[in-house]
Each structure stands twice: as structure tokens, then as C-alpha cells.
Amino acid sequence: FSTSVYKGSDQNWDAVQDPIGKMFFANLNGVISYDGRFWKTIRLPNSASVFSLDKDVRDKIYVGADNEFGYLRQANSGHMEYVSLSESLSPKDKEFTSTWATHCINSDVFFCSNEKLFWYDHKKLTVFSPEGSAFHTFFKIGKHLFIREFDKGFKVFNKGRLEFVSGSELFADKKVYAVLPVE
């Protein structure tokens, strides 16, 4: 589809599908939805560009954007609307740029930026900062979140903590853009 059809940017970064087949796209103009007939744009605060989407086991769609993250819900009007989770952060925790990855694992939701990792357990947000200069990339492998950190290597989220993966210091200075599960 061309941008003149869906009335958005030519950059779509991620996509998810809901249980009834509606598609949602992470677009620089917001979250764009398509039900097979109509295109709609769900705008975010400050017209934030959207980079990542994921859905949890209950099919709730979570959104990662520029200095913003939250989820979608159906409003009383029947339209989808965006609800910010990041607006509840303290001023110092709001110091992050793009939420490049959003990962739902079991009942946990992770919003991933280079400056911070946000863990949402449906009750509260917990913030993790890198030990080194910045987080780099984030991977959902099975039921685990792996994080590559510049100057360190890999860490894995385990029981509310980021734990160093022994032997991963090999990747401290090597950029990693894909990790695949071994079966």
C-alpha cells in the first residue's frame, strides 16, 4: 500500500495482528490500524514516532515510541486509543530517547531503549540502567529477554534482575543484530 492510501509515513517499523485479524503498524506518524477495509491512525502524545509493538497473552497491544511507551485500549466510542505508561515515570526516568523494542514475555512487558530498560508487571514499572555506556539490542528468545550492552556483553532478565551471561564478554565490542534460538 502506498502512503497516500494509509496516510502515514513511509517508515513502518513493526507490526502485530489482533485476534480478529486487524493489523497494527508502528509508523513514524503513530500506530496505524487496518481492518481490511479502513485505515486509521492512533496518535501519541507530542506526535511521537512509533518504533515497536508487541502483544501479551491477553492480546493487549503495547507500544514503544520516541520518549514514550504504553498500550492500546478500546475507548467507549469503540475506537482504539493510546494510554501512556511512561507519563507516570519520575523526571529522571523520563530521560530516554526511542523505545526501539517492546517485548511481552509471559505476563511481563519490556520497553527497551538505549538509555533504559523498563519492566512492567501490570502493577508497577521498574527501571534498569546500563552499567556501561548504553544498551544496544534486545532479543526475545523463548521465554527470556536477552540484552546486549555496549562494553559489557549480554545480560538476561531473570526474576526481576539483569544477570550477566557468562562468556558473553566476547560481544562487549561487537554489535549483534540477531540472535536465533537453537532447537
Disulfide bonds with the S-S distance in Angstrom:
none
